[in-house]
Each structure stands twice: as C-alpha cells, then as structure tokens.
C-alpha cells in the first residue's frame, strides 16, 4: 500500500485544525483563555476548562486543546 496519497490529507487536516485554533485564539498569542474558549463554545464550564488545562497555567496551549478534543473534554467541531 502506498502512503503518498495520504500525505496531502495530513497537511489539509493540520491546516483545518490550525485555522480552527486561530478562530479561538482571537488575540493570536498562542494561548487560549477561558474567555476565548467560551466565546466559541458557550457550554464550556470552568471545571471543563480546568480539566483541559493540564499544566494549570490558566490558559490552553495548542497541544492541550488538541488533547482535550481527542479526550472528548472539548468538542472537536465549532
């Protein structure tokens, strides 16, 4: 099986995730605050945000957001 056709799909999927993240990170500082997240997902609670904020710094990194989506803590779709 040749994997070459799958490589462009990986880039397209990554670009879609990055675009969604920039729509959430409105000040484009690379961190997502509770306020930025609630502006997109109004059902997010403080407890949900805390679960996703694994390093307890009060913001979500791109990696934390991706992990929270994968774990079902934060919805994948906006």
N, CA, C and O atoms as a MOPAC input file, in Angstrom:
PM7 MOZYME 1SCF
protein

 N      0.84300 1    -1.18300 1     0.00000 1
 C      0.00000 1     0.00000 1     0.00000 1
 C      0.88300 1     1.24100 1     0.00000 1
 O      1.82900 1     1.34200 1     0.78200 1
 N      0.57100 1     2.17000 1    -0.87300 1
 C      1.35300 1     3.39600 1    -0.96400 1
 C      0.73900 1     4.46900 1    -0.08000 1
 O     -0.47000 1     4.69600 1    -0.10800 1
 N      1.57500 1     5.11600 1     0.69400 1
 C      1.10200 1     6.13800 1     1.61900 1
 C      1.20400 1     7.54600 1     1.04400 1
 O      0.74100 1     8.50100 1     1.66700 1
 N      1.80200 1     7.68900 1    -0.13600 1
 C      1.94400 1     9.01700 1    -0.73100 1
 C      0.63500 1     9.78600 1    -0.83300 1
 O      0.61600 1    10.97400 1    -0.51400 1
 N     -0.46000 1     9.16400 1    -1.26400 1
 C     -1.71300 1     9.92900 1    -1.36100 1
 C     -2.21700 1    10.43100 1    -0.01400 1
 O     -3.00100 1    11.37900 1     0.02800 1
 N     -1.79300 1     9.82500 1     1.07800 1
 C     -2.26200 1    10.23600 1     2.39600 1
 C     -1.52700 1    11.45700 1     2.93600 1
 O     -2.05300 1    12.16400 1     3.79500 1
 N     -0.33100 1    11.71000 1     2.44700 1
 C      0.45400 1    12.83500 1     2.95400 1
 C     -0.25500 1    14.16800 1     2.74700 1
 O     -0.32800 1    14.94700 1     3.69700 1
 N     -0.78500 1    14.47900 1     1.55500 1
 C     -1.50700 1    15.75200 1     1.40700 1
 C     -2.71300 1    15.85800 1     2.33600 1
 O     -3.03300 1    16.95100 1     2.80500 1
 N     -3.37800 1    14.75600 1     2.60700 1
 C     -4.52300 1    14.79000 1     3.51600 1
 C     -4.09900 1    15.17500 1     4.92400 1
 O     -4.83500 1    15.85900 1     5.63500 1
 N     -2.92600 1    14.74100 1     5.32100 1
 C     -2.40900 1    15.10500 1     6.63800 1
 C     -2.21200 1    16.60700 1     6.73100 1
 O     -2.56700 1    17.22200 1     7.73700 1
 N     -1.64700 1    17.20300 1     5.68500 1
 C     -1.43800 1    18.64900 1     5.68700 1
 C     -2.75300 1    19.40300 1     5.67100 1
 O     -2.88600 1    20.42800 1     6.34100 1
 N     -3.71900 1    18.91700 1     4.92400 1
 C     -5.03200 1    19.56400 1     4.87400 1
 C     -5.70200 1    19.48900 1     6.24000 1
 O     -6.26100 1    20.48200 1     6.70600 1
 N     -5.65600 1    18.34400 1     6.88200 1
 C     -6.26000 1    18.19300 1     8.21100 1
 C     -5.56000 1    19.09100 1     9.21700 1
 O     -6.22100 1    19.72300 1    10.04200 1
 N     -4.24700 1    19.15900 1     9.16500 1
 C     -3.49700 1    20.02400 1    10.08000 1
 C     -3.84300 1    21.48300 1     9.86500 1
 O     -3.96600 1    22.23800 1    10.83000 1
 N     -4.00100 1    21.89000 1     8.62700 1
 C     -4.36000 1    23.27300 1     8.32900 1
 C     -5.74300 1    23.59600 1     8.87200 1
 O     -5.97400 1    24.69700 1     9.37000 1
 N     -6.66000 1    22.64600 1     8.77800 1
 C     -8.00200 1    22.85700 1     9.31600 1
 C     -7.99000 1    23.02800 1    10.81500 1
 O     -8.71300 1    23.86700 1    11.35300 1
 N     -7.18200 1    22.24600 1    11.49600 1
 C     -7.05900 1    22.36500 1    12.95000 1
 C     -6.43700 1    23.70200 1    13.30800 1
 O     -6.90400 1    24.37600 1    14.22500 1
 N     -5.38500 1    24.09600 1    12.59300 1
 C     -4.73100 1    25.37700 1    12.87400 1
 C     -5.68200 1    26.53900 1    12.64400 1
 O     -5.69100 1    27.49100 1    13.42500 1
 N     -6.48600 1    26.47800 1    11.58400 1
 C     -7.45500 1    27.53800 1    11.30800 1
 C     -8.47500 1    27.62200 1    12.43300 1
 O     -8.81200 1    28.71500 1    12.88700 1
 N     -8.96500 1    26.48200 1    12.88000 1
 C     -9.93400 1    26.47800 1    13.98000 1
 C     -9.31500 1    27.07100 1    15.23700 1
 O     -9.97700 1    27.81300 1    15.96300 1
 N     -8.04700 1    26.75200 1    15.50100 1
 C     -7.38000 1    27.27700 1    16.68500 1
 C     -7.20300 1    28.78300 1    16.60100 1
 O     -7.32900 1    29.46300 1    17.62000 1
 N     -6.91600 1    29.32900 1    15.42800 1
 C     -6.77600 1    30.78100 1    15.30500 1
 C     -8.12500 1    31.46800 1    15.42400 1
 O     -8.18700 1    32.63600 1    15.80700 1
 N     -9.19300 1    30.77600 1    15.10800 1
 C    -10.52300 1    31.34900 1    15.31100 1
 C    -10.85100 1    31.41700 1    16.79800 1
 O    -11.62700 1    32.27500 1    17.21900 1
 N    -10.27800 1    30.53700 1    17.58900 1
 C    -10.49000 1    30.55500 1    19.03500 1
 C     -9.52700 1    31.54600 1    19.68700 1
 O     -9.93700 1    32.35500 1    20.52000 1
 N     -8.26100 1    31.48500 1    19.31500 1
 C     -7.21500 1    32.34600 1    19.88300 1
 C     -7.26600 1    33.70800 1    19.19400 1
 O     -6.43600 1    34.01600 1    18.33900 1
 N     -8.23900 1    34.50400 1    19.57400 1
 C     -8.51800 1    35.74600 1    18.84800 1
 C     -7.41000 1    36.78700 1    18.95500 1
 O     -7.26000 1    37.60700 1    18.04900 1
 N     -6.63000 1    36.78000 1    20.03400 1
 C     -5.53300 1    37.74400 1    20.12500 1
 C     -4.21800 1    37.17600 1    19.59100 1
 O     -3.18500 1    37.84400 1    19.62600 1
 N     -4.26700 1    35.94200 1    19.09800 1
 C     -3.15200 1    35.26300 1    18.43400 1
 C     -1.86600 1    35.26300 1    19.26000 1
 O     -0.77700 1    35.47800 1    18.72800 1
 N     -2.00400 1    35.01800 1    20.57000 1
 C     -0.81900 1    34.94100 1    21.42400 1
 C     -0.33900 1    33.50600 1    21.63700 1
 O      0.62100 1    33.27100 1    22.37100 1
 N     -1.00900 1    32.54700 1    20.99500 1
 C     -0.61300 1    31.15200 1    21.11600 1
 C     -1.19500 1    30.44300 1    22.32200 1
 O     -0.93800 1    29.25700 1    22.52600 1
 N     -1.97000 1    31.14600 1    23.11800 1
 C     -2.62200 1    30.57700 1    24.29300 1
 C     -4.11800 1    30.87900 1    24.22200 1
 O     -4.52200 1    31.94200 1    23.75000 1
 N     -4.92300 1    29.95000 1    24.68900 1
 C     -6.37600 1    30.12000 1    24.65600 1
 C     -6.86700 1    30.30800 1    26.08100 1
 O     -6.66500 1    29.45100 1    26.94100 1
 N     -7.51400 1    31.44000 1    26.31700 1
 C     -8.04800 1    31.73500 1    27.64300 1
 C     -9.45600 1    31.16600 1    27.77000 1
 O    -10.07400 1    30.76700 1    26.78300 1
 N     -9.94000 1    31.13800 1    28.98300 1
 C    -11.31200 1    30.69800 1    29.24000 1
 C    -12.28000 1    31.56900 1    28.44300 1
 O    -13.22400 1    31.05500 1    27.84300 1
 N    -12.05400 1    32.87400 1    28.43200 1
 C    -12.94200 1    33.79900 1    27.72700 1
 C    -12.96800 1    33.51700 1    26.23000 1
 O    -14.03200 1    33.53700 1    25.61200 1
 N    -11.79100 1    33.25300 1    25.64100 1
 C    -11.72600 1    32.94600 1    24.21600 1
 C    -12.45500 1    31.63800 1    23.91300 1
 O    -13.15200 1    31.53100 1    22.90400 1
 N    -12.29500 1    30.65300 1    24.78000 1
 C    -12.92600 1    29.35300 1    24.55000 1
 C    -14.44200 1    29.44300 1    24.68400 1
 O    -15.17100 1    28.86700 1    23.87700 1
 N    -14.91800 1    30.15800 1    25.69300 1
 C    -16.36400 1    30.29500 1    25.91100 1
 C    -17.01600 1    31.09900 1    24.78600 1
 O    -18.19200 1    30.89500 1    24.48500 1
 N    -16.27200 1    32.00300 1    24.16900 1
 C    -16.82000 1    32.76800 1    23.04600 1
 C    -17.17200 1    31.85400 1    21.87500 1
 O    -18.05500 1    32.17000 1    21.07800 1
 N    -16.48200 1    30.72600 1    21.77600 1
 C    -16.73700 1    29.76700 1    20.69200 1
 C    -17.62200 1    28.61800 1    21.16300 1
 O    -18.53000 1    28.19000 1    20.45100 1
 N    -17.35000 1    28.12600 1    22.36000 1
 C    -18.10500 1    27.00800 1    22.93900 1
 C    -18.79300 1    27.50400 1    24.20200 1
 O    -18.21200 1    27.42500 1    25.28400 1
 N    -19.99500 1    28.00400 1    24.09300 1
 C    -20.65800 1    28.60500 1    25.25500 1
 C    -21.01500 1    27.60500 1    26.34800 1
 O    -21.36200 1    28.01000 1    27.45800 1
 N    -20.93800 1    26.30500 1    26.05700 1
 C    -21.27300 1    25.29300 1    27.05600 1
 C    -20.07000 1    24.90200 1    27.92300 1
 O    -20.21800 1    24.08300 1    28.83000 1
 N    -18.89200 1    25.46400 1    27.66800 1
 C    -17.69400 1    25.11900 1    28.43600 1
 C    -17.77700 1    25.72400 1    29.83300 1
 O    -18.01100 1    26.92200 1    29.98900 1
 N    -17.58300 1    24.88600 1    30.84000 1
 C    -17.60300 1    25.35200 1    32.23000 1
 C    -16.16700 1    25.55100 1    32.72300 1
 O    -15.20600 1    25.14700 1    32.06900 1
 N    -16.05000 1    26.17200 1    33.87100 1
 C    -14.73900 1    26.35500 1    34.49500 1
 C    -14.09800 1    25.00500 1    34.79100 1
 O    -12.88900 1    24.84200 1    34.62500 1
 N    -14.89900 1    24.04100 1    35.22600 1
 C    -14.37200 1    22.69800 1    35.50600 1
 C    -13.84000 1    22.03100 1    34.24200 1
 O    -12.78800 1    21.39200 1    34.26600 1
 N    -14.57100 1    22.18300 1    33.13800 1
 C    -14.13200 1    21.60900 1    31.86700 1
 C    -12.81700 1    22.24100 1    31.43400 1
 O    -11.89400 1    21.54500 1    31.01100 1
 N    -12.73600 1    23.56600 1    31.54100 1
 C    -11.50400 1    24.26800 1    31.17600 1
 C    -10.34500 1    23.78300 1    32.04500 1
 O     -9.24500 1    23.55600 1    31.54000 1
 N    -10.58200 1    23.62500 1    33.32800 1
 C     -9.53700 1    23.15600 1    34.24900 1
 C     -9.05400 1    21.75900 1    33.89400 1
 O     -7.86400 1    21.46500 1    34.00500 1
 N     -9.96900 1    20.89700 1    33.46700 1
 C     -9.58400 1    19.54600 1    33.03500 1
 C     -8.65500 1    19.61700 1    31.83500 1
 O     -7.68600 1    18.86200 1    31.74800 1
 N     -8.94700 1    20.52000 1    30.91200 1
 C     -8.14400 1    20.65000 1    29.69900 1
 C     -6.79900 1    21.32000 1    29.97400 1
 O     -5.81800 1    21.04600 1    29.28100 1
 N     -6.74500 1    22.18700 1    30.97100 1
 C     -5.53400 1    22.93900 1    31.31500 1
 C     -4.63100 1    22.07400 1    32.19000 1
 O     -4.56700 1    22.25700 1    33.40600 1
 N     -3.94700 1    21.14600 1    31.56800 1
 C     -3.19000 1    20.13900 1    32.31500 1
 C     -1.97600 1    20.69300 1    33.04400 1
 O     -1.51300 1    20.07900 1    34.00600 1
 N     -1.44600 1    21.83900 1    32.61500 1
 C     -0.30300 1    22.41100 1    33.33300 1
 C     -0.71900 1    23.50900 1    34.31800 1
 O      0.12900 1    24.16000 1    34.92900 1
 N     -2.02600 1    23.70500 1    34.46300 1
 C     -2.59500 1    24.64800 1    35.43900 1
 C     -2.02900 1    26.06700 1    35.34200 1
 O     -1.81800 1    26.73000 1    36.35800 1
 N     -1.78400 1    26.53000 1    34.09700 1
 C     -1.28300 1    27.89500 1    33.95200 1
 C     -2.39100 1    28.89900 1    33.63100 1
 O     -2.12000 1    30.08400 1    33.44100 1
 N     -3.63200 1    28.42700 1    33.57300 1
 C     -4.76400 1    29.31500 1    33.32800 1
 C     -5.06900 1    29.56100 1    31.86900 1
 O     -5.99500 1    30.30500 1    31.54400 1
 N     -4.29600 1    28.94000 1    30.97700 1
 C     -4.55100 1    29.03300 1    29.54000 1
 C     -4.35500 1    27.65600 1    28.91800 1
 O     -3.76300 1    26.76300 1    29.52300 1
 N     -4.86400 1    27.50400 1    27.69800 1
 C     -4.66600 1    26.25500 1    26.96300 1
 C     -3.67900 1    26.48900 1    25.83300 1
 O     -3.81300 1    27.44100 1    25.06300 1
 N     -2.69800 1    25.62100 1    25.74200 1
 C     -1.80200 1    25.63100 1    24.59000 1
 C     -2.49500 1    24.88100 1    23.45400 1
 O     -3.52900 1    24.24500 1    23.65800 1
 N     -1.92300 1    24.96100 1    22.27300 1
 C     -2.46500 1    24.22000 1    21.13100 1
 C     -2.46800 1    22.72600 1    21.44600 1
 O     -3.40300 1    22.01000 1    21.08900 1
 N     -1.41400 1    22.26400 1    22.11600 1
 C     -1.30800 1    20.84400 1    22.46300 1
 C     -2.37500 1    20.43800 1    23.47900 1
 O     -2.97400 1    19.36900 1    23.36300 1
 N     -2.61000 1    21.29200 1    24.46900 1
 C     -3.64300 1    20.98900 1    25.46400 1
 C     -5.02400 1    20.97000 1    24.81500 1
 O     -5.84900 1    20.11500 1    25.13400 1
 N     -5.27500 1    21.91000 1    23.90700 1
 C     -6.55900 1    21.94100 1    23.20500 1
 C     -6.74900 1    20.67200 1    22.38100 1
 O     -7.82100 1    20.06700 1    22.40400 1
 N     -5.71200 1    20.27100 1    21.65700 1
 C     -5.79200 1    19.05600 1    20.84200 1
 C     -6.03500 1    17.82500 1    21.71200 1
 O     -6.85000 1    16.97000 1    21.36600 1
 N     -5.33500 1    17.73100 1    22.83300 1
 C     -5.50900 1    16.58500 1    23.73600 1
 C     -6.90800 1    16.58000 1    24.33900 1
 O     -7.51800 1    15.52000 1    24.48200 1
 N     -7.42200 1    17.75800 1    24.69400 1
 C     -8.77100 1    17.84400 1    25.26700 1
 C     -9.82200 1    17.45900 1    24.23700 1
 O    -10.82000 1    16.82300 1    24.57600 1
 N     -9.60800 1    17.83500 1    22.99500 1
 C    -10.53700 1    17.43000 1    21.93000 1
 C    -10.48700 1    15.92400 1    21.73400 1
 O    -11.52400 1    15.26900 1    21.62500 1
 N     -9.28000 1    15.37900 1    21.69000 1
 C     -9.12300 1    13.93700 1    21.48800 1
 C     -9.75700 1    13.14500 1    22.63000 1
 O    -10.31400 1    12.07000 1    22.40600 1
 N     -9.67400 1    13.67000 1    23.84400 1
 C    -10.24900 1    13.00100 1    25.01600 1
 C    -11.74800 1    13.24100 1    25.15200 1
 O    -12.39500 1    12.64700 1    26.01500 1
 N    -12.30900 1    14.11100 1    24.30300 1
 C    -13.73800 1    14.39500 1    24.36500 1
 C    -14.11000 1    15.41500 1    25.43100 1
 O    -15.28900 1    15.58900 1    25.73800 1
 N    -13.11700 1    16.08800 1    25.99500 1
 C    -13.38400 1    17.10800 1    27.01300 1
 C    -13.95500 1    18.36600 1    26.36300 1
 O    -14.86400 1    19.00100 1    26.89700 1
 N    -13.40300 1    18.71100 1    25.20300 1
 C    -13.84900 1    19.87200 1    24.42700 1
 C    -14.30800 1    19.35200 1    23.06900 1
 O    -13.64200 1    18.50000 1    22.48200 1
 N    -15.43400 1    19.85000 1    22.56100 1
 C    -15.92600 1    19.37600 1    21.26200 1
 C    -14.90400 1    19.59500 1    20.14500 1
 O    -14.16100 1    20.57600 1    20.15300 1
 N    -14.87900 1    18.68100 1    19.20100 1
 C    -13.96500 1    18.79500 1    18.06400 1
 C    -14.44000 1    19.82200 1    17.05100 1
 O    -13.63500 1    20.46700 1    16.37900 1
 N    -15.73400 1    19.96500 1    16.94800 1
 C    -16.29100 1    20.87800 1    15.95000 1
 C    -16.78900 1    22.14300 1    16.61400 1
 O    -17.29100 1    22.13200 1    17.73800 1
 N    -16.63500 1    23.23500 1    15.88000 1
 C    -17.07400 1    24.53000 1    16.40200 1
 C    -18.48400 1    24.82900 1    15.96800 1
 O    -19.02600 1    25.87900 1    16.31300 1

